Amino acid sequence: MRGIKYYLLIFTIFFLSSCQQNEVVEQEEKVKEGLTYSFQHPETGQAYNIIHVYKLYENFEKRMKKDVNMSESQVFDEEVINPIYEACYQDAEYFTETVKAPENREEVNNIIQTMDVKAINSAIEESLIKSSNYIPSNQKTNICIYPTEATKSTTLMFTEGAGKISVLYNEFFNEETLKAGIAHEYHHSVWTEKYFNNSHSHTVLDNLILEGKAVMFEKLVYPDITLTTVNYNFNKDDWNQI
């Protein structure tokens, strides 16, 4: 009899634990669904995801007010980074560290209020489709968007690795910034997918050439948008090699 009670107790604990795990998984899936805009290239079927990470910042704010004894960085990692880590960072070739909690939360919240989801999706989708017409990719491309305070040294976007691009959206962004910037980073992403070799040590010249190619690709896709200023009369021989 004691043995039966013991096994019933173990079964009950296991059942409750499984239910809790399923609830957590379901909750995470619902969160991801609300964050992500997915689409495909109309002709090739190439897949893309735009992950609006900033939609998680409200959870971060609420948690900070609730768990006052937890560090800001820990709460930010749990509420913002963990749900999107797989899509935005996992296995990325250049990944070193995640986006950090905002220093000026009021400024970041103001930026979030100005962000037009439909306009952002439209600009990025157009850029990815046009860029893919020139250089298609064999893997899914994820664009992860974070609201960021603007400083003199602020990076607009960067490629974490093949198929993973981070957009540090600030108050000065517009549709042209998004279109040209995404084209630039998409070139980095596809180059990484096709040519990156972790055993090869990249020189400063390698990086300059790679950056130059991305700038020229940006200009190819959007010749009428000036995001990166290029002086074609300077060192023409170097430009020809690039």
Backbone bond lengths (Angstrom), bond angles and torsions (degrees), N, CA, C in turn:
res aa  C-N    CA-C-N  psi(-1)  N-CA   C-N-CA  omega(-1)  CA-C   N-CA-C  phi
1 M - - - 1.468 - - 1.523 110.81 -
2 R 1.356 114.50 -44.35 1.466 118.87 177.98 1.526 110.64 -61.03
3 G 1.348 114.96 -37.54 1.460 119.32 179.93 1.511 111.83 -63.13
4 I 1.358 115.94 -39.72 1.464 120.19 179.34 1.519 110.36 -64.97
5 K 1.339 116.27 -43.95 1.469 120.40 179.17 1.526 110.92 -61.82
6 Y 1.321 114.79 -39.86 1.470 119.63 -179.43 1.530 110.53 -62.09
7 Y 1.352 115.51 -46.64 1.466 119.25 -179.10 1.519 111.89 -67.59
8 L 1.361 116.10 -34.51 1.462 119.85 176.13 1.523 110.83 -63.89
9 L 1.333 115.63 -39.49 1.460 120.56 179.05 1.521 110.58 -64.76
10 I 1.324 116.51 -45.19 1.464 121.29 179.21 1.522 110.53 -62.41
11 F 1.343 115.70 -42.80 1.465 120.18 -179.88 1.523 110.98 -62.95
12 T 1.343 116.08 -41.93 1.469 120.66 -179.69 1.520 111.05 -63.07
13 I 1.337 116.43 -44.44 1.466 121.03 179.11 1.524 110.30 -62.37
14 F 1.329 115.90 -44.58 1.470 120.66 179.89 1.523 110.77 -63.17
15 F 1.351 116.07 -42.04 1.468 120.91 -179.07 1.523 111.09 -63.75
16 L 1.335 116.43 -45.93 1.464 120.52 179.88 1.523 111.20 -64.10
17 S 1.346 115.69 -39.89 1.464 120.00 179.10 1.523 110.77 -63.42
18 S 1.334 116.84 -42.15 1.467 121.15 179.18 1.518 111.21 -63.80
19 C 1.336 116.14 -40.46 1.467 120.53 179.24 1.523 110.83 -62.87
20 Q 1.348 115.42 -42.48 1.463 119.74 179.57 1.524 110.91 -63.85
21 Q 1.342 116.36 -41.81 1.462 120.18 179.38 1.522 110.98 -64.10
22 N 1.340 115.96 -41.05 1.466 119.48 178.48 1.519 111.63 -63.88
23 E 1.346 115.71 -38.68 1.467 119.87 178.89 1.520 110.66 -64.18
24 V 1.344 116.78 -40.04 1.462 121.25 179.24 1.521 110.18 -64.01
25 V 1.352 116.32 -45.27 1.464 120.95 179.85 1.520 110.36 -61.97
26 E 1.344 116.64 -45.12 1.466 120.67 179.71 1.522 111.01 -62.01
27 Q 1.338 115.80 -40.52 1.461 120.08 179.65 1.522 110.79 -64.75
28 E 1.346 117.35 -42.04 1.459 121.56 179.01 1.527 110.57 -63.77
29 E 1.343 116.97 -39.36 1.465 120.51 179.57 1.523 110.98 -65.00
30 K 1.348 116.31 -39.81 1.465 120.20 178.14 1.521 110.61 -63.58
31 V 1.342 116.12 -39.87 1.463 120.91 178.48 1.519 109.96 -61.74
32 K 1.344 116.88 -46.74 1.460 121.48 -178.49 1.527 111.53 -63.51
33 E 1.337 116.03 -38.55 1.461 119.46 179.70 1.525 111.07 -61.90
34 G 1.318 116.99 -39.01 1.456 120.77 -179.44 1.514 113.21 -72.95
35 L 1.324 116.69 -20.20 1.466 121.04 -176.63 1.523 113.08 -89.80
36 T 1.305 117.27 -27.52 1.466 121.23 -163.92 1.527 113.71 -107.20
37 Y 1.339 113.84 133.18 1.468 121.44 170.84 1.527 106.41 -109.90
38 S 1.319 116.37 116.43 1.466 121.37 -176.24 1.524 110.62 -111.62
39 F 1.323 115.64 144.32 1.460 120.65 177.80 1.527 109.25 -157.26
40 Q 1.323 115.97 171.86 1.459 121.77 -179.46 1.519 110.60 -131.66
41 H 1.323 114.81 157.20 1.464 119.67 173.60 1.525 107.38 -65.91
42 P 1.324 118.12 129.42 1.471 120.46 -174.29 1.525 114.69 -62.51
43 E 1.322 117.72 -21.97 1.465 120.07 -177.47 1.530 113.15 -105.66
44 T 1.325 116.76 -38.77 1.467 119.73 -174.40 1.521 113.79 -100.95
45 G 1.331 117.03 -18.81 1.457 119.88 -177.48 1.517 113.56 81.47
46 Q 1.339 117.84 5.29 1.463 120.89 177.45 1.526 109.48 -56.48
47 A 1.337 116.67 135.39 1.468 121.47 -171.46 1.523 112.80 -99.91
48 Y 1.326 115.02 145.81 1.462 122.08 179.74 1.531 109.72 -141.08
49 N 1.328 115.66 149.31 1.464 122.04 173.13 1.523 109.42 -132.24
50 I 1.323 116.62 134.48 1.462 121.54 170.85 1.517 106.56 -108.93
51 I 1.333 117.14 115.84 1.462 121.55 -176.48 1.524 109.33 -104.03
52 H 1.314 116.33 112.52 1.467 122.33 -178.21 1.531 108.90 -85.49
53 V 1.323 115.46 78.30 1.460 121.52 -174.00 1.525 111.49 -60.38
54 Y 1.322 116.89 -31.42 1.466 120.69 -176.24 1.529 112.53 -61.01
55 K 1.330 117.68 -18.01 1.464 119.79 178.01 1.527 111.95 -68.26
56 L 1.326 116.36 -14.75 1.463 121.04 177.22 1.522 112.23 -86.99
57 Y 1.321 117.61 -10.02 1.458 120.22 -175.90 1.527 112.16 -66.43
58 E 1.312 117.48 -26.59 1.466 120.33 176.96 1.526 110.23 -64.82
59 N 1.347 116.26 -40.26 1.463 120.36 176.11 1.522 110.59 -61.64
60 F 1.313 115.77 -40.21 1.468 121.92 177.94 1.527 110.58 -60.61
61 E 1.324 117.19 -45.37 1.467 121.92 179.92 1.529 110.86 -62.12
62 K 1.320 116.48 -46.00 1.465 120.65 -178.86 1.522 111.30 -63.63
63 R 1.331 115.47 -41.59 1.470 120.14 -178.88 1.522 110.83 -66.72
64 M 1.325 117.75 -36.33 1.462 121.03 179.05 1.528 110.93 -62.73
65 K 1.320 116.63 -37.52 1.470 120.60 178.92 1.525 111.73 -72.81
66 K 1.334 115.28 -30.55 1.461 120.49 -177.46 1.521 111.98 -81.25
67 D 1.333 116.83 -49.71 1.471 121.77 -176.74 1.527 109.35 -103.63
68 V 1.308 115.54 76.39 1.472 120.93 -173.19 1.523 112.91 -68.21
69 N 1.320 117.54 -18.02 1.465 120.23 -178.02 1.532 112.95 -89.79
70 M 1.320 116.78 -7.80 1.464 119.92 179.11 1.521 110.34 -86.23
71 S 1.318 115.90 148.86 1.461 119.82 178.98 1.522 110.01 -71.48
72 E 1.313 115.92 151.10 1.458 121.54 -179.54 1.527 111.20 -60.64
73 S 1.321 115.88 -41.26 1.466 119.90 -178.18 1.524 111.68 -65.63
74 Q 1.334 116.66 -38.14 1.463 119.92 179.70 1.526 111.24 -67.00
75 V 1.326 116.15 -43.89 1.465 120.37 179.11 1.527 110.20 -63.90
76 F 1.332 116.61 -41.52 1.465 120.86 -179.66 1.524 110.67 -62.93
77 D 1.325 116.28 -43.28 1.465 119.64 178.71 1.527 111.23 -61.68
78 E 1.335 116.23 -43.79 1.460 120.00 -176.82 1.524 112.76 -70.46
79 E 1.328 116.77 -39.95 1.463 120.37 -173.51 1.531 113.82 -90.88
80 V 1.327 117.09 -28.10 1.467 120.02 -174.56 1.528 112.36 -112.83
81 I 1.316 116.80 -51.59 1.468 120.15 -172.76 1.528 113.02 -75.03
82 N 1.316 117.33 -48.05 1.470 119.85 -175.68 1.531 114.04 -55.50
83 P 1.343 119.51 -43.93 1.473 119.08 -179.21 1.530 114.38 -64.74
84 I 1.341 117.20 -23.14 1.469 119.08 -175.83 1.528 112.47 -114.77
85 Y 1.319 116.66 4.16 1.473 120.17 -173.72 1.531 111.99 -58.34
86 E 1.310 116.73 -46.10 1.469 120.10 -177.89 1.524 111.32 -60.90
87 A 1.317 116.58 -44.58 1.466 120.51 -176.58 1.519 112.79 -73.13
88 C 1.333 117.06 -33.48 1.468 120.21 -170.67 1.525 115.22 -103.90
89 Y 1.334 117.71 -22.53 1.466 119.08 -172.71 1.531 115.45 -131.40
90 Q 1.313 117.32 -32.72 1.466 119.86 -170.16 1.526 112.79 -57.38
91 D 1.338 115.67 129.74 1.473 123.99 177.81 1.529 113.67 64.57
92 A 1.323 117.91 15.82 1.469 120.85 178.85 1.527 109.68 -74.07
93 E 1.328 116.36 132.45 1.466 121.92 -172.21 1.524 114.03 -63.96
94 Y 1.330 118.05 -32.99 1.465 120.85 -175.88 1.526 112.65 -104.96
95 F 1.309 117.03 3.44 1.462 120.51 -173.63 1.527 111.82 -63.80
96 T 1.330 115.90 129.47 1.463 121.33 175.87 1.525 111.65 -123.08
97 E 1.331 116.67 -42.66 1.461 119.43 178.24 1.526 110.47 -154.35
98 T 1.313 115.33 155.28 1.455 120.38 -178.69 1.526 110.52 -80.97
99 V 1.321 115.13 167.68 1.464 120.40 171.86 1.525 108.38 -61.98
100 K 1.325 116.81 141.32 1.457 121.76 -176.68 1.526 111.94 -95.48
101 A 1.315 115.39 165.01 1.462 120.78 176.17 1.524 109.48 -60.35
102 P 1.325 118.40 141.50 1.470 120.71 -178.01 1.522 111.96 -65.14
103 E 1.331 115.67 139.47 1.461 120.06 176.81 1.527 111.09 -75.78
104 N 1.323 115.57 -36.65 1.463 121.03 179.25 1.527 108.43 -114.28
105 R 1.323 115.98 90.43 1.461 120.01 -175.25 1.524 112.56 -65.93
106 E 1.317 116.49 -33.16 1.463 119.76 179.41 1.531 110.63 -64.17
107 E 1.331 116.43 -44.22 1.464 120.25 179.04 1.525 110.97 -63.57
108 V 1.324 116.29 -43.02 1.460 120.44 179.95 1.526 110.80 -64.15
109 N 1.318 117.19 -40.31 1.468 120.21 177.55 1.527 111.20 -63.50
110 N 1.324 116.40 -36.35 1.470 120.11 176.74 1.526 111.13 -65.08
111 I 1.340 115.89 -38.66 1.467 120.54 177.43 1.526 110.22 -63.61
112 I 1.328 116.08 -43.63 1.464 120.61 -179.83 1.526 110.87 -58.89
113 Q 1.329 116.10 -38.87 1.467 120.37 -178.98 1.527 112.09 -64.02
114 T 1.326 117.18 -25.39 1.471 120.61 -178.28 1.529 112.93 -89.54
115 M 1.321 117.36 -7.87 1.462 121.11 -173.55 1.528 111.01 -80.02
116 D 1.325 115.16 120.28 1.462 122.80 179.34 1.532 108.28 -96.22
117 V 1.317 116.38 105.21 1.463 121.06 -173.76 1.527 111.92 -58.08
118 K 1.317 117.04 -45.57 1.467 120.39 -178.17 1.527 111.61 -63.16
119 A 1.333 116.25 -43.11 1.466 120.08 179.97 1.526 110.93 -66.29
120 I 1.324 116.49 -40.16 1.465 121.07 178.72 1.526 110.01 -63.93
121 N 1.322 116.58 -48.62 1.472 120.36 178.52 1.524 111.49 -58.33
122 S 1.325 116.08 -43.66 1.466 120.89 -177.66 1.524 111.79 -63.13
123 A 1.343 116.58 -45.51 1.466 120.80 -178.77 1.526 111.44 -64.89
124 I 1.322 116.38 -45.18 1.462 120.37 -178.59 1.527 110.84 -68.47
125 E 1.316 116.68 -41.85 1.469 120.06 179.07 1.527 110.55 -60.62
126 E 1.322 116.83 -45.78 1.466 119.72 178.80 1.522 111.15 -59.15
127 S 1.331 116.20 -45.41 1.460 120.49 -177.87 1.524 111.93 -63.81
128 L 1.323 116.90 -43.14 1.462 119.96 -179.30 1.526 112.00 -66.66
129 I 1.320 116.73 -40.17 1.468 119.92 178.74 1.528 110.23 -64.61
130 K 1.345 116.48 -47.40 1.462 120.26 -179.33 1.526 111.02 -63.94
131 S 1.327 116.93 -41.47 1.467 120.90 179.80 1.524 111.05 -64.94
132 S 1.330 115.82 -40.19 1.468 120.52 -179.28 1.520 112.31 -68.43
133 N 1.321 116.87 -23.05 1.463 119.51 175.89 1.526 110.90 -64.82
134 Y 1.329 116.53 -28.91 1.467 121.37 178.74 1.524 111.34 -87.89
135 I 1.331 116.49 -48.23 1.465 120.36 -178.99 1.535 109.55 -135.08
136 P 1.315 117.29 95.95 1.468 120.26 -179.99 1.522 111.72 -70.98
137 S 1.307 115.75 159.43 1.461 122.15 178.00 1.518 109.16 -119.93
138 N 1.311 115.80 152.89 1.464 120.80 178.35 1.518 112.45 -94.43
139 Q 1.324 116.56 2.05 1.453 118.50 -179.25 1.526 110.96 -132.36
140 K 1.310 114.86 167.87 1.455 121.90 -178.83 1.524 109.98 -70.36
141 T 1.326 116.44 142.19 1.465 121.48 178.11 1.524 109.41 -110.38
142 N 1.333 116.24 123.12 1.461 122.02 178.60 1.526 110.32 -107.50
143 I 1.329 116.06 127.50 1.461 122.51 175.97 1.520 107.69 -109.93
144 C 1.329 117.88 116.50 1.466 122.20 -176.99 1.527 109.77 -108.80
145 I 1.333 116.52 125.54 1.462 121.58 -171.57 1.524 111.00 -110.53
146 Y 1.344 115.34 124.87 1.465 122.67 179.50 1.529 109.74 -123.48
147 P 1.323 119.18 132.85 1.468 120.38 173.63 1.522 109.15 -73.56
148 T 1.322 117.17 136.86 1.465 120.63 -172.37 1.521 111.43 -141.79
149 E 1.328 115.92 138.26 1.461 119.85 175.09 1.526 109.37 -65.17
150 A 1.313 116.40 136.79 1.469 120.95 -179.36 1.521 110.62 -84.61
151 T 1.340 116.21 129.57 1.461 122.63 173.88 1.525 107.81 -133.59
152 K 1.325 116.20 174.44 1.467 120.09 179.75 1.525 111.71 -63.45
153 S 1.319 116.02 -28.33 1.468 119.65 -176.82 1.532 112.73 -102.64
154 T 1.328 117.05 10.63 1.462 120.41 -177.66 1.530 111.82 -63.71
155 T 1.312 116.09 128.47 1.459 121.66 172.99 1.520 108.09 -85.84
156 L 1.329 117.15 132.78 1.465 120.06 -177.84 1.527 111.68 -73.08
157 M 1.307 115.78 -46.09 1.466 121.75 -177.78 1.522 108.46 -151.94
158 F 1.313 116.11 158.24 1.458 119.03 170.69 1.521 109.78 -155.85
159 T 1.313 114.43 155.48 1.461 121.52 -178.49 1.518 109.20 -94.53
160 E 1.338 115.86 120.26 1.467 120.51 178.53 1.527 110.66 -77.11
161 G 1.325 115.39 -27.60 1.456 121.47 -178.37 1.517 108.64 169.37
162 A 1.315 116.88 -172.27 1.463 120.81 -179.28 1.524 110.41 -60.79
163 G 1.325 116.05 121.05 1.456 120.90 177.35 1.509 115.44 78.68
164 K 1.336 117.78 10.04 1.470 120.48 -178.49 1.532 109.72 -134.93
165 I 1.336 115.76 110.09 1.464 122.40 -176.90 1.524 109.69 -123.88
166 S 1.331 117.07 131.19 1.464 122.34 177.51 1.520 110.04 -102.99
167 V 1.326 116.30 132.94 1.463 122.80 176.96 1.525 107.91 -112.69
168 L 1.337 116.69 117.39 1.467 121.65 179.63 1.526 107.95 -96.63
169 Y 1.297 115.25 84.07 1.466 123.39 -170.28 1.527 110.58 -73.40
170 N 1.350 116.37 121.37 1.463 119.53 177.11 1.525 110.66 -120.72
171 E 1.309 116.49 -178.46 1.469 121.84 -172.75 1.526 113.46 -65.58
172 F 1.330 118.00 -16.53 1.462 121.14 -177.40 1.531 113.07 -94.35
173 F 1.318 117.17 0.42 1.462 120.43 179.89 1.524 111.00 -68.95
174 N 1.330 114.75 146.91 1.458 121.00 169.93 1.527 107.88 -143.15
175 E 1.312 117.13 -177.01 1.462 119.91 -176.66 1.525 112.22 -64.07
176 E 1.321 117.29 -35.59 1.466 119.84 178.99 1.526 111.05 -66.66
177 T 1.330 115.98 -39.80 1.467 120.10 177.05 1.520 109.96 -58.58
178 L 1.322 116.04 -46.35 1.460 120.55 -179.34 1.526 111.66 -63.21
179 K 1.315 117.02 -46.57 1.467 120.75 -176.13 1.528 111.75 -62.03
180 A 1.330 116.74 -52.82 1.466 120.32 -177.62 1.525 111.28 -68.70
181 G 1.333 116.20 -40.57 1.461 120.07 -179.30 1.516 112.52 -63.98
182 I 1.321 116.81 -42.40 1.466 120.49 178.79 1.526 110.80 -64.82
183 A 1.331 117.42 -40.54 1.470 120.28 177.22 1.528 110.20 -59.24
184 H 1.323 116.41 -44.03 1.468 122.57 179.32 1.534 110.59 -59.35
185 E 1.335 115.95 -51.64 1.461 119.83 -176.76 1.526 111.89 -70.62
186 Y 1.322 116.96 -31.29 1.463 119.79 178.02 1.531 110.22 -61.65
187 H 1.330 116.21 -37.62 1.472 119.24 176.73 1.526 109.84 -61.05
188 H 1.338 116.96 -44.62 1.469 120.24 177.07 1.532 110.62 -58.78
189 S 1.324 115.82 -42.79 1.460 121.29 -177.29 1.526 111.58 -62.08
190 V 1.327 116.50 -47.76 1.470 120.05 -178.63 1.525 110.69 -69.59
191 W 1.335 117.06 -38.16 1.467 119.77 176.97 1.531 109.56 -59.45
192 T 1.330 115.66 -43.66 1.463 120.03 179.49 1.524 110.84 -61.66
193 E 1.310 115.86 -43.69 1.469 121.07 179.11 1.526 111.59 -58.86
194 K 1.327 117.01 -39.29 1.461 120.80 -172.56 1.525 114.36 -92.42
195 Y 1.341 116.57 -31.56 1.467 118.04 -168.46 1.524 115.77 -126.07
196 F 1.313 118.95 -11.07 1.465 119.64 -175.15 1.521 110.90 -62.40
197 N 1.334 114.34 133.67 1.459 121.23 178.02 1.518 107.75 -133.74
198 N 1.307 116.45 110.91 1.464 121.23 -174.97 1.523 112.52 -64.71
199 S 1.317 116.86 -22.65 1.467 120.20 -179.02 1.526 112.10 -82.18
200 H 1.345 115.88 -11.65 1.462 120.21 -179.25 1.519 110.00 -94.16
201 S 1.319 116.25 128.00 1.462 121.09 178.57 1.524 109.54 -85.60
202 H 1.334 116.58 117.49 1.461 120.92 -177.20 1.526 110.87 -81.45
203 T 1.317 115.87 132.03 1.459 121.75 179.15 1.527 109.89 -88.33
204 V 1.325 115.47 171.99 1.463 120.48 176.04 1.524 109.73 -60.78
205 L 1.342 116.24 -40.22 1.464 120.50 178.70 1.527 111.01 -62.55
206 D 1.336 116.77 -41.48 1.470 120.48 177.30 1.525 110.54 -56.89
207 N 1.327 115.49 -46.18 1.463 120.35 -178.52 1.524 111.85 -66.25
208 L 1.328 116.19 -38.74 1.468 120.00 178.47 1.527 111.03 -64.31
209 I 1.322 116.04 -42.35 1.466 120.17 179.28 1.525 110.51 -65.20
210 L 1.337 116.31 -43.64 1.463 120.21 179.32 1.529 110.99 -61.74
211 E 1.329 115.64 -42.06 1.465 119.85 179.24 1.528 110.30 -66.78
212 G 1.332 116.38 -39.66 1.459 120.41 178.06 1.515 112.14 -62.29
213 K 1.317 116.43 -40.15 1.466 120.12 178.36 1.524 111.15 -65.04
214 A 1.328 116.29 -38.67 1.467 120.24 179.12 1.523 111.02 -66.62
215 V 1.338 116.39 -37.94 1.470 120.39 177.35 1.526 109.96 -64.04
216 M 1.318 117.06 -45.20 1.459 120.62 -179.84 1.532 111.30 -65.20
217 F 1.324 116.66 -35.01 1.463 119.78 177.18 1.526 110.30 -67.83
218 E 1.318 115.57 -42.44 1.473 121.16 175.62 1.525 110.56 -54.86
219 K 1.352 116.05 -43.62 1.471 121.16 179.48 1.531 111.74 -70.34
220 L 1.333 116.41 -31.17 1.460 120.59 178.17 1.527 110.71 -66.81
221 V 1.321 115.79 -44.83 1.466 120.80 -177.55 1.526 111.26 -73.48
222 Y 1.349 115.90 -40.90 1.471 120.72 -178.74 1.534 110.24 -129.68
223 P 1.322 117.32 75.81 1.474 120.81 -177.57 1.527 114.03 -64.30
224 D 1.325 117.65 -22.21 1.468 120.41 -176.82 1.525 113.45 -95.44
225 I 1.335 116.80 1.20 1.466 120.59 178.64 1.516 109.24 -108.52
226 T 1.327 116.54 130.46 1.465 120.86 178.69 1.520 109.50 -108.36
227 L 1.313 115.89 95.72 1.464 121.34 174.16 1.517 109.38 -99.93
228 T 1.336 115.88 -45.35 1.460 122.48 176.34 1.520 108.22 -111.24
229 T 1.329 116.77 119.08 1.461 120.83 -179.38 1.524 110.20 -74.28
230 V 1.325 115.93 129.78 1.466 121.43 -178.94 1.520 109.52 -122.98
231 N 1.342 116.28 129.18 1.462 121.82 174.98 1.524 107.85 -101.20
232 Y 1.319 116.78 98.67 1.465 121.12 -175.20 1.528 112.48 -70.85
233 N 1.333 117.82 -16.42 1.462 120.79 -178.94 1.525 112.58 -87.36
234 F 1.328 115.98 -5.09 1.457 119.67 -177.31 1.526 109.70 -97.38
235 N 1.340 115.60 121.96 1.466 121.04 179.24 1.531 112.04 51.90
236 K 1.339 115.38 61.48 1.461 120.22 -177.52 1.524 112.24 -59.30
237 D 1.318 116.39 -34.85 1.463 119.23 179.92 1.529 110.56 -62.29
238 D 1.352 115.07 -41.19 1.466 119.34 179.23 1.525 110.95 -65.21
239 W 1.333 116.98 -42.77 1.461 120.76 179.77 1.528 110.66 -62.73
240 N 1.327 116.70 -38.10 1.462 119.90 179.85 1.525 111.29 -64.26
241 Q 1.336 116.29 -36.66 1.457 120.02 178.68 1.519 111.08 -69.09
242 I 1.343 115.84 -36.28 1.461 119.68 178.99 1.519 110.32 -68.01
